[in-house]
Amino acid sequence: MIQPIPRTRHPQKLFSMSPNAHLTCSLRNHPLICSDNNRPGLSFYFGLPTTSKRVFQREPLNSLDGIMIAPRLRFNTLVFLVGCIFLFNRVSIPESLFTYEKGLPQPHVDAPVRTELITREKTSLGPIIEERPSWPSRSETYDVLARLLSAALNGTEAHMMPCGQRLGDPSLESRYGYLRNKTFNILLGGNTFNTDHILPTQMQAITDLMLFLKSDTITFGASIHESGSTDQTRNILDEALIPMLRHLGVNDSEIFVTTNPVGPDWKMKPDDRIPILADLRNLVISHLKKSSTRFNLLFFFNDVYYCVDDLLELLHQHFHQKADVTCATDYSKPKGFYDWWVARDIEGNALWTIGRSHSFFELHAPSKKRYLQRLPIQMYSCWNGMLIFDAIPFVDNDLVFRDANVTKGECRESESTRICKDFWMVGKGKIQMLPAVAVAYKEDVYLKTKAVNGPEVKVEDKELIEWAGAPKKGVHCVPYKDAKLDYGSKEMKMNHLKK
């Protein structure tokens, strides 16, 4: 009797071929079609119940209900036997043999199958650390993190940025300890490329966050995706991040981490930058829609440096302000705000006017006053390198990252601005920026900014935001066209709340 494969979710190994197989897969219309170039008469069709035709999304397997193997041979009996052989051998297919449309990322196929038993095999994802009935100690966890990173970096000790506040600091406990009494599920999400210099610092902060918040009422998941890196990013994700998440008690069903040696071809159609980035970000949020866990929060991060106190302050202010979106403040240089293209104040203005001084909120005095006090500020839109979303609208309202609908007059702005506008459309317009949480794309910029990021004037206003409605005069549109930004645009779009 054929035993069904245990129901599982990613990460998992879907099927098998001989080690010498030369397999090519492509997405044509809906199913994934794979063919063995060494045996021209044999092809495989993998039914993929996903709305995206360009993303390789693996699904749970239960016997043969999630995967259909259909060799193009005349004899049905032989078809069935060949299918069974391939299904049970489970020898991994080299990921370098895959091709896919438009250079979009595809999940890593060489991952262990999740069963109800503890997985003990050593795979390309690094040493499997057994599940523990209780939380590991801090010192043990730091040792594991250092060992995993060193192994992923071929024996080199990983550099981690020094953070002023680490676990054990009384100020963290007094301000953020109450968070453990809350009940929420948080998904860690991001797209990454050539970030081996920054991932160890990010993993250190995430590890501290999970250790600080250890509670039976708080659940973590991860949806992190890499493509096209030429450094050690892929090794760090496969051999350090995944086993580290397991060590910290994250279920395999909630670990969706993919790597791919081929990245998007940005030069093929330079004007497609926005839809390509939208697809990459949609791969991250696809786990919100597929997971059996209902995530309340999505923590989305770019390639920025941050510490655990930055993450905790984001969480604290997100709950404290009852916000829908909470953004950090990102810097390209000390006092040099980075995300000008996306950020708009609550009246729809860019944070400064091109050609003038780069002074924060020069067109909105109330916001500038709060910035100088380093108090939370209501925004119309922001991203700023790191942010927290209310995750529910992505599921209940089916929101996705998208390009503008120019036929309806929408501004062809960043997909990061567009998602904020779509949040406004569904009544989720409580969007804030935190000047007190300063992140940066370079370590020295982070450390210099952090050292001087206190209030510049006496703090007189209340910390709580008095939430306002959407801008009445429209939102400053700086469109992306002909592969460049139209910085000279002064158009204020009024259609930002129309469906």
C-alpha positions as a Python dict, from the first residue, in 0.01 Angstrom:
ca = {
    (1, 'M'): (0, 0, 0),
    (2, 'I'): (135, 340, -95),
    (3, 'Q'): (172, 563, 209),
    (4, 'P'): (72, 927, 155),
    (5, 'I'): (335, 1194, 199),
    (6, 'P'): (264, 1380, 526),
    (7, 'R'): (83, 1707, 473),
    (8, 'T'): (339, 1981, 489),
    (9, 'R'): (414, 2332, 379),
    (10, 'H'): (736, 2495, 264),
    (11, 'P'): (1021, 2446, 317),
    (12, 'Q'): (994, 2102, 155),
    (13, 'K'): (1135, 1881, -119),
    (14, 'L'): (877, 1830, -389),
    (15, 'F'): (1002, 1556, -615),
    (16, 'S'): (1311, 1365, -721),
    (17, 'M'): (1525, 1288, -1022),
    (18, 'S'): (1846, 1094, -1072),
    (19, 'P'): (2159, 1292, -982),
    (20, 'N'): (2252, 1310, -1351),
    (21, 'A'): (1918, 1447, -1462),
    (22, 'H'): (1928, 1769, -1658),
    (23, 'L'): (1592, 1923, -1575),
    (24, 'T'): (1452, 2243, -1723),
    (25, 'C'): (1134, 2394, -1581),
    (26, 'S'): (928, 2682, -1710),
    (27, 'L'): (592, 2837, -1631),
    (28, 'R'): (363, 2822, -1931),
    (29, 'N'): (15, 2943, -1861),
    (30, 'H'): (-61, 2779, -1526),
    (31, 'P'): (113, 2446, -1446),
    (32, 'L'): (485, 2412, -1401),
    (33, 'I'): (624, 2208, -1690),
    (34, 'C'): (955, 2028, -1639),
    (35, 'S'): (1145, 1819, -1892),
    (36, 'D'): (1455, 1602, -1864),
    (37, 'N'): (1688, 1704, -2147),
    (38, 'N'): (1859, 1364, -2132),
    (39, 'R'): (1526, 1191, -2203),
    (40, 'P'): (1334, 1403, -2457),
    (41, 'G'): (1019, 1193, -2438),
    (42, 'L'): (955, 1258, -2071),
    (43, 'S'): (792, 1567, -1925),
    (44, 'F'): (633, 1643, -1589),
    (45, 'Y'): (341, 1865, -1507),
    (46, 'F'): (311, 2007, -1159),
    (47, 'G'): (-25, 2160, -1081),
    (48, 'L'): (29, 2487, -900),
    (49, 'P'): (-290, 2631, -746),
    (50, 'T'): (-171, 2990, -736),
    (51, 'T'): (-308, 3305, -890),
    (52, 'S'): (39, 3414, -1004),
    (53, 'K'): (167, 3273, -1330),
    (54, 'R'): (518, 3394, -1270),
    (55, 'V'): (598, 3273, -920),
    (56, 'F'): (689, 2912, -845),
    (57, 'Q'): (471, 2857, -536),
    (58, 'R'): (493, 2515, -375),
    (59, 'E'): (183, 2372, -215),
    (60, 'P'): (117, 2107, 55),
    (61, 'L'): (133, 1747, -59),
    (62, 'N'): (-111, 1481, 56),
    (63, 'S'): (-61, 1161, -137),
    (64, 'L'): (-91, 1276, -499),
    (65, 'D'): (-345, 1554, -452),
    (66, 'G'): (-97, 1845, -464),
    (67, 'I'): (131, 1721, -739),
    (68, 'M'): (49, 1553, -1067),
    (69, 'I'): (315, 1357, -1252),
    (70, 'A'): (210, 1287, -1611),
    (71, 'P'): (483, 1150, -1841),
    (72, 'R'): (398, 1173, -2206),
    (73, 'L'): (418, 797, -2269),
    (74, 'R'): (165, 569, -2429),
    (75, 'F'): (142, 315, -2150),
    (76, 'N'): (-54, 434, -1846),
    (77, 'T'): (87, 160, -1623),
    (78, 'L'): (442, 268, -1696),
    (79, 'V'): (339, 626, -1627),
    (80, 'F'): (215, 535, -1280),
    (81, 'L'): (525, 329, -1193),
    (82, 'V'): (766, 598, -1309),
    (83, 'G'): (572, 854, -1111),
    (84, 'C'): (595, 644, -794),
    (85, 'I'): (970, 596, -838),
    (86, 'F'): (1027, 969, -874),
    (87, 'L'): (800, 1051, -585),
    (88, 'F'): (971, 825, -331),
    (89, 'N'): (1340, 858, -419),
    (90, 'R'): (1344, 1226, -320),
    (91, 'V'): (1688, 1306, -455),
    (92, 'S'): (1717, 1679, -495),
    (93, 'I'): (1728, 1850, -833),
    (94, 'P'): (2018, 2093, -872),
    (95, 'E'): (1862, 2437, -850),
    (96, 'S'): (2100, 2566, -1117),
    (97, 'L'): (1906, 2363, -1373),
    (98, 'F'): (1592, 2568, -1330),
    (99, 'T'): (1483, 2849, -1556),
    (100, 'Y'): (1179, 3068, -1509),
    (101, 'E'): (1004, 3355, -1676),
    (102, 'K'): (1112, 3718, -1641),
    (103, 'G'): (1394, 3637, -1398),
    (104, 'L'): (1165, 3632, -1093),
    (105, 'P'): (1277, 3433, -787),
    (106, 'Q'): (1171, 3077, -724),
    (107, 'P'): (1176, 2889, -394),
    (108, 'H'): (1476, 2679, -301),
    (109, 'V'): (1396, 2314, -379),
    (110, 'D'): (1669, 2146, -177),
    (111, 'A'): (1502, 2160, 164),
    (112, 'P'): (1398, 1887, 409),
    (113, 'V'): (1048, 1743, 404),
    (114, 'R'): (862, 1837, 717),
    (115, 'T'): (697, 1549, 900),
    (116, 'E'): (552, 1508, 1246),
    (117, 'L'): (889, 1367, 1359),
    (118, 'I'): (1199, 1575, 1423),
    (119, 'T'): (1414, 1594, 1108),
    (120, 'R'): (1765, 1470, 1183),
    (121, 'E'): (1926, 1468, 840),
    (122, 'K'): (2197, 1716, 744),
    (123, 'T'): (2095, 1907, 432),
    (124, 'S'): (2218, 2204, 231),
    (125, 'L'): (2020, 2421, 471),
    (126, 'G'): (2281, 2357, 737),
    (127, 'P'): (2277, 2140, 1048),
    (128, 'I'): (1926, 2071, 1172),
    (129, 'I'): (1886, 2172, 1535),
    (130, 'E'): (1627, 1963, 1715),
    (131, 'E'): (1310, 2125, 1841),
    (132, 'R'): (1316, 2202, 2210),
    (133, 'P'): (1032, 2180, 2458),
    (134, 'S'): (1137, 2515, 2608),
    (135, 'W'): (1310, 2833, 2497),
    (136, 'P'): (1690, 2811, 2467),
    (137, 'S'): (1905, 3027, 2690),
    (138, 'R'): (2047, 3355, 2566),
    (139, 'S'): (2411, 3244, 2589),
    (140, 'E'): (2339, 2915, 2414),
    (141, 'T'): (2152, 3098, 2138),
    (142, 'Y'): (2434, 3346, 2082),
    (143, 'D'): (2680, 3055, 2054),
    (144, 'V'): (2456, 2882, 1801),
    (145, 'L'): (2418, 3203, 1599),
    (146, 'A'): (2795, 3259, 1587),
    (147, 'R'): (2860, 2897, 1489),
    (148, 'L'): (2600, 2895, 1212),
    (149, 'L'): (2720, 3224, 1065),
    (150, 'S'): (3083, 3113, 1074),
    (151, 'A'): (2996, 2789, 894),
    (152, 'A'): (2795, 2979, 632),
    (153, 'L'): (3091, 3213, 577),
    (154, 'N'): (3339, 2927, 529),
    (155, 'G'): (3491, 2955, 874),
    (156, 'T'): (3516, 3334, 886),
    (157, 'E'): (3382, 3504, 1197),
    (158, 'A'): (3078, 3715, 1111),
    (159, 'H'): (3097, 4087, 1179),
    (160, 'M'): (2803, 4224, 1375),
    (161, 'M'): (2750, 4594, 1433),
    (162, 'P'): (2785, 4690, 1801),
    (163, 'C'): (2449, 4793, 1944),
    (164, 'G'): (2417, 5022, 2243),
    (165, 'Q'): (2122, 4837, 2393),
    (166, 'R'): (2115, 4458, 2410),
    (167, 'L'): (1914, 4209, 2610),
    (168, 'G'): (1958, 4263, 2981),
    (169, 'D'): (1941, 4641, 2954),
    (170, 'P'): (1687, 4752, 3221),
    (171, 'S'): (1556, 5030, 2997),
    (172, 'L'): (1435, 4773, 2743),
    (173, 'E'): (1245, 4583, 3008),
    (174, 'S'): (1082, 4891, 3159),
    (175, 'R'): (959, 5028, 2826),
    (176, 'Y'): (883, 4714, 2627),
    (177, 'G'): (833, 4431, 2876),
    (178, 'Y'): (454, 4467, 2856),
    (179, 'L'): (462, 4346, 2494),
    (180, 'R'): (499, 3986, 2616),
    (181, 'N'): (149, 4004, 2761),
    (182, 'K'): (-1, 4074, 2420),
    (183, 'T'): (-119, 3812, 2174),
    (184, 'F'): (-2, 3848, 1815),
    (185, 'N'): (159, 3664, 1525),
    (186, 'I'): (433, 3848, 1337),
    (187, 'L'): (580, 3760, 999),
    (188, 'L'): (937, 3872, 928),
    (189, 'G'): (956, 3963, 559),
    (190, 'G'): (1206, 4097, 312),
    (191, 'N'): (1373, 4077, -27),
    (192, 'T'): (1750, 4065, -21),
    (193, 'F'): (2040, 4087, -266),
    (194, 'N'): (2416, 4090, -194),
    (195, 'T'): (2371, 4162, 177),
    (196, 'D'): (2621, 3926, 342),
    (197, 'H'): (2777, 4231, 511),
    (198, 'I'): (2451, 4328, 682),
    (199, 'L'): (2261, 4001, 741),
    (200, 'P'): (2460, 3900, 1053),
    (201, 'T'): (2365, 4230, 1221),
    (202, 'Q'): (2002, 4189, 1118),
    (203, 'M'): (2000, 3829, 1244),
    (204, 'Q'): (2148, 3944, 1575),
    (205, 'A'): (1869, 4199, 1619),
    (206, 'I'): (1597, 3953, 1517),
    (207, 'T'): (1738, 3691, 1754),
    (208, 'D'): (1734, 3944, 2039),
    (209, 'L'): (1377, 4038, 1949),
    (210, 'M'): (1258, 3678, 1959),
    (211, 'L'): (1439, 3609, 2287),
    (212, 'F'): (1299, 3925, 2444),
    (213, 'L'): (941, 3848, 2336),
    (214, 'K'): (947, 3477, 2420),
    (215, 'S'): (590, 3403, 2512),
    (216, 'D'): (328, 3138, 2447),
    (217, 'T'): (104, 3410, 2304),
    (218, 'I'): (347, 3540, 2039),
    (219, 'T'): (428, 3349, 1720),
    (220, 'F'): (691, 3424, 1457),
    (221, 'G'): (718, 3330, 1093),
    (222, 'A'): (957, 3429, 813),
    (223, 'S'): (914, 3500, 442),
    (224, 'I'): (1251, 3615, 307),
    (225, 'H'): (1362, 3589, -53),
    (226, 'E'): (1692, 3629, -236),
    (227, 'S'): (1783, 3619, -604),
    (228, 'G'): (2094, 3686, -804),
    (229, 'S'): (2342, 3749, -521),
    (230, 'T'): (2710, 3708, -601),
    (231, 'D'): (2834, 3714, -240),
    (232, 'Q'): (2757, 3482, 56),
    (233, 'T'): (2396, 3596, 104),
    (234, 'R'): (2256, 3266, -20),
    (235, 'N'): (2475, 3066, 218),
    (236, 'I'): (2374, 3279, 515),
    (237, 'L'): (2003, 3235, 447),
    (238, 'D'): (2024, 2861, 380),
    (239, 'E'): (2284, 2758, 635),
    (240, 'A'): (2236, 3010, 916),
    (241, 'L'): (1899, 3186, 908),
    (242, 'I'): (1678, 2881, 857),
    (243, 'P'): (1841, 2663, 1128),
    (244, 'M'): (1852, 2966, 1359),
    (245, 'L'): (1478, 3017, 1321),
    (246, 'R'): (1427, 2649, 1401),
    (247, 'H'): (1649, 2681, 1706),
    (248, 'L'): (1425, 2965, 1825),
    (249, 'G'): (1117, 2747, 1789),
    (250, 'V'): (972, 2865, 1457),
    (251, 'N'): (780, 2582, 1290),
    (252, 'D'): (899, 2470, 947),
    (253, 'S'): (551, 2543, 818),
    (254, 'E'): (614, 2912, 892),
    (255, 'I'): (961, 2932, 735),
    (256, 'F'): (938, 3042, 371),
    (257, 'V'): (1292, 3133, 269),
    (258, 'T'): (1402, 3108, -94),
    (259, 'T'): (1724, 3165, -282),
    (260, 'N'): (1802, 3162, -652),
    (261, 'P'): (2127, 3216, -844),
    (262, 'V'): (1944, 3415, -1113),
    (263, 'G'): (1797, 3756, -1037),
    (264, 'P'): (1568, 3984, -1236),
    (265, 'D'): (1708, 4129, -1557),
    (266, 'W'): (1676, 4498, -1478),
    (267, 'K'): (1828, 4601, -1811),
    (268, 'M'): (1593, 4405, -2036),
    (269, 'K'): (1304, 4643, -1973),
    (270, 'P'): (1428, 4926, -1748),
    (271, 'D'): (1082, 5081, -1738),
    (272, 'D'): (949, 4764, -1570),
    (273, 'R'): (1128, 4840, -1244),
    (274, 'I'): (804, 4899, -1050),
    (275, 'P'): (614, 4584, -1159),
    (276, 'I'): (924, 4370, -1101),
    (277, 'L'): (967, 4508, -749),
    (278, 'A'): (595, 4461, -689),
    (279, 'D'): (625, 4093, -784),
    (280, 'L'): (924, 4049, -555),
    (281, 'R'): (736, 4202, -262),
    (282, 'N'): (427, 3996, -344),
    (283, 'L'): (637, 3683, -304),
    (284, 'V'): (693, 3793, 56),
    (285, 'I'): (326, 3852, 133),
    (286, 'S'): (217, 3532, -43),
    (287, 'H'): (291, 3350, 283),
    (288, 'L'): (31, 3562, 462),
    (289, 'K'): (-229, 3427, 222),
    (290, 'K'): (-108, 3064, 219),
    (291, 'S'): (-25, 3008, 585),
    (292, 'S'): (-263, 2841, 826),
    (293, 'T'): (-144, 3096, 1084),
    (294, 'R'): (-332, 3425, 1079),
    (295, 'F'): (-54, 3681, 1109),
    (296, 'N'): (-149, 4014, 1266),
    (297, 'L'): (170, 4197, 1178),
    (298, 'L'): (415, 4203, 888),
    (299, 'F'): (762, 4335, 967),
    (300, 'F'): (916, 4431, 631),
    (301, 'F'): (1284, 4526, 608),
    (302, 'N'): (1526, 4638, 338),
    (303, 'D'): (1906, 4622, 349),
    (304, 'V'): (1936, 4853, 649),
    (305, 'Y'): (2124, 4833, 977),
    (306, 'Y'): (1914, 4817, 1294),
    (307, 'C'): (1930, 4695, 1653),
    (308, 'V'): (1679, 4527, 1881),
    (309, 'D'): (1569, 4854, 2043),
    (310, 'D'): (1469, 4982, 1696),
    (311, 'L'): (1248, 4678, 1642),
    (312, 'L'): (1094, 4703, 1987),
    (313, 'E'): (1019, 5075, 1946),
    (314, 'L'): (847, 5003, 1614),
    (315, 'L'): (630, 4741, 1782),
    (316, 'H'): (561, 4958, 2084),
    (317, 'Q'): (451, 5262, 1884),
    (318, 'H'): (249, 5047, 1644),
    (319, 'F'): (41, 4919, 1937),
    (320, 'H'): (52, 5242, 2139),
    (321, 'Q'): (-70, 5458, 1851),
    (322, 'K'): (-311, 5190, 1720),
    (323, 'A'): (-147, 5238, 1382),
    (324, 'D'): (-199, 5052, 1056),
    (325, 'V'): (152, 5117, 920),
    (326, 'T'): (458, 5220, 1124),
    (327, 'C'): (779, 5328, 946),
    (328, 'A'): (1130, 5392, 1069),
    (329, 'T'): (1333, 5688, 937),
    (330, 'D'): (1613, 5589, 699),
    (331, 'Y'): (1936, 5776, 632),
    (332, 'S'): (2182, 5760, 344),
    (333, 'K'): (2422, 5986, 533),
    (334, 'P'): (2408, 6164, 871),
    (335, 'K'): (2109, 6399, 858),
    (336, 'G'): (2045, 6286, 499),
    (337, 'F'): (1697, 6134, 471),
    (338, 'Y'): (1686, 5860, 207),
    (339, 'D'): (1332, 5763, 101),
    (340, 'W'): (1221, 6095, -47),
    (341, 'W'): (1040, 5931, -341),
    (342, 'V'): (796, 5737, -122),
    (343, 'A'): (745, 5952, 188),
    (344, 'R'): (461, 6209, 187),
    (345, 'D'): (341, 6414, 481),
    (346, 'I'): (-24, 6412, 584),
    (347, 'E'): (-100, 6696, 341),
    (348, 'G'): (50, 6500, 51),
    (349, 'N'): (378, 6693, 21),
    (350, 'A'): (723, 6548, -32),
    (351, 'L'): (941, 6602, 273),
    (352, 'W'): (1131, 6876, 93),
    (353, 'T'): (1132, 7051, -244),
    (354, 'I'): (1395, 6960, -500),
    (355, 'G'): (1649, 7240, -529),
    (356, 'R'): (1605, 7357, -172),
    (357, 'S'): (1770, 7247, 152),
    (358, 'H'): (1698, 6890, 258),
    (359, 'S'): (1522, 6997, 574),
    (360, 'F'): (1261, 6755, 706),
    (361, 'F'): (896, 6859, 657),
    (362, 'E'): (973, 7204, 521),
    (363, 'L'): (619, 7225, 374),
    (364, 'H'): (427, 7114, 687),
    (365, 'A'): (511, 7301, 1007),
    (366, 'P'): (319, 7077, 1254),
    (367, 'S'): (506, 6769, 1129),
    (368, 'K'): (838, 6954, 1141),
    (369, 'K'): (773, 7050, 1503),
    (370, 'R'): (710, 6687, 1596),
    (371, 'Y'): (1018, 6576, 1404),
    (372, 'L'): (1239, 6815, 1601),
    (373, 'Q'): (1096, 6662, 1919),
    (374, 'R'): (1148, 6311, 1774),
    (375, 'L'): (780, 6232, 1827),
    (376, 'P'): (576, 5998, 1604),
    (377, 'I'): (439, 6179, 1296),
    (378, 'Q'): (131, 6095, 1091),
    (379, 'M'): (216, 6043, 725),
    (380, 'Y'): (23, 5989, 407),
    (381, 'S'): (278, 5733, 290),
    (382, 'C'): (620, 5602, 393),
    (383, 'W'): (849, 5301, 368),
    (384, 'N'): (1185, 5421, 498),
    (385, 'G'): (1378, 5095, 487),
    (386, 'M'): (1190, 4920, 768),
    (387, 'L'): (825, 4917, 869),
    (388, 'I'): (540, 4725, 1026),
    (389, 'F'): (214, 4664, 844),
    (390, 'D'): (-116, 4553, 984),
    (391, 'A'): (-113, 4221, 796),
    (392, 'I'): (-489, 4168, 786),
    (393, 'P'): (-566, 4390, 480),
    (394, 'F'): (-332, 4178, 268),
    (395, 'V'): (-555, 3878, 341),
    (396, 'D'): (-907, 4007, 407),
    (397, 'N'): (-894, 4285, 146),
    (398, 'D'): (-662, 4096, -90),
    (399, 'L'): (-423, 4391, -115),
    (400, 'V'): (-104, 4340, -316),
    (401, 'F'): (188, 4549, -429),
    (402, 'R'): (118, 4679, -778),
    (403, 'D'): (204, 4920, -1054),
    (404, 'A'): (-21, 5220, -1113),
    (405, 'N'): (-323, 5199, -1339),
    (406, 'V'): (-229, 5487, -1566),
    (407, 'T'): (-547, 5450, -1772),
    (408, 'K'): (-735, 5557, -1459),
    (409, 'G'): (-500, 5849, -1406),
    (410, 'E'): (-299, 5700, -1120),
    (411, 'C'): (49, 5837, -1065),
    (412, 'R'): (319, 5591, -1173),
    (413, 'E'): (489, 5611, -837),
    (414, 'S'): (672, 5355, -628),
    (415, 'E'): (491, 5033, -540),
    (416, 'S'): (573, 5128, -180),
    (417, 'T'): (371, 5449, -211),
    (418, 'R'): (92, 5268, -392),
    (419, 'I'): (45, 5013, -112),
    (420, 'C'): (2, 5298, 139),
    (421, 'K'): (-261, 5456, -85),
    (422, 'D'): (-440, 5123, -113),
    (423, 'F'): (-438, 5098, 267),
    (424, 'W'): (-617, 5436, 272),
    (425, 'M'): (-873, 5296, 28),
    (426, 'V'): (-972, 5019, 270),
    (427, 'G'): (-990, 5250, 571),
    (428, 'K'): (-641, 5178, 705),
    (429, 'G'): (-492, 5527, 689),
    (430, 'K'): (-324, 5542, 1030),
    (431, 'I'): (28, 5561, 890),
    (432, 'Q'): (312, 5696, 1104),
    (433, 'M'): (684, 5765, 1082),
    (434, 'L'): (911, 5738, 1386),
    (435, 'P'): (1201, 5988, 1387),
    (436, 'A'): (1332, 5817, 1701),
    (437, 'V'): (1396, 5496, 1503),
    (438, 'A'): (1685, 5587, 1273),
    (439, 'V'): (1811, 5313, 1041),
    (440, 'A'): (2079, 5341, 773),
    (441, 'Y'): (2228, 5163, 475),
    (442, 'K'): (2583, 5190, 606),
    (443, 'E'): (2708, 5092, 951),
    (444, 'D'): (2899, 5414, 1015),
    (445, 'V'): (2598, 5624, 915),
    (446, 'Y'): (2378, 5426, 1157),
    (447, 'L'): (2620, 5470, 1446),
    (448, 'K'): (2676, 5842, 1382),
    (449, 'T'): (2303, 5910, 1344),
    (450, 'K'): (2212, 5705, 1651),
    (451, 'A'): (2460, 5900, 1861),
    (452, 'V'): (2291, 6235, 1793),
    (453, 'N'): (1930, 6130, 1733),
    (454, 'G'): (1776, 6286, 2042),
    (455, 'P'): (1523, 6572, 2048),
    (456, 'E'): (1657, 6897, 1904),
    (457, 'V'): (1406, 7109, 2098),
    (458, 'K'): (1217, 7076, 2424),
    (459, 'V'): (950, 6805, 2406),
    (460, 'E'): (618, 6981, 2465),
    (461, 'D'): (365, 6796, 2248),
    (462, 'K'): (183, 6479, 2344),
    (463, 'E'): (329, 6155, 2216),
    (464, 'L'): (-8, 6027, 2092),
    (465, 'I'): (-94, 6124, 1736),
    (466, 'E'): (-425, 6299, 1670),
    (467, 'W'): (-515, 6112, 1354),
    (468, 'A'): (-634, 6322, 1058),
    (469, 'G'): (-808, 6233, 734),
    (470, 'A'): (-657, 6202, 387),
    (471, 'P'): (-507, 6506, 209),
    (472, 'K'): (-771, 6730, 51),
    (473, 'K'): (-550, 6890, -214),
    (474, 'G'): (-403, 6567, -349),
    (475, 'V'): (-66, 6396, -322),
    (476, 'H'): (258, 6509, -487),
    (477, 'C'): (320, 6281, -786),
    (478, 'V'): (679, 6213, -895),
    (479, 'P'): (626, 5956, -1172),
    (480, 'Y'): (871, 5694, -1294),
    (481, 'K'): (885, 5701, -1672),
    (482, 'D'): (1145, 5627, -1935),
    (483, 'A'): (1346, 5451, -1663),
    (484, 'K'): (1393, 5764, -1453),
    (485, 'L'): (1215, 5982, -1199),
    (486, 'D'): (1052, 6305, -1309),
    (487, 'Y'): (1190, 6516, -1024),
    (488, 'G'): (1051, 6832, -1177),
    (489, 'S'): (690, 6718, -1149),
    (490, 'K'): (469, 6940, -934),
    (491, 'E'): (144, 6757, -1006),
    (492, 'M'): (-87, 6688, -713),
    (493, 'K'): (-299, 6382, -788),
    (494, 'M'): (-654, 6389, -652),
    (495, 'N'): (-753, 6034, -743),
    (496, 'H'): (-565, 5866, -463),
    (497, 'L'): (-878, 5740, -287),
    (498, 'K'): (-1065, 5620, -596),
    (499, 'K'): (-1099, 5251, -672),
}
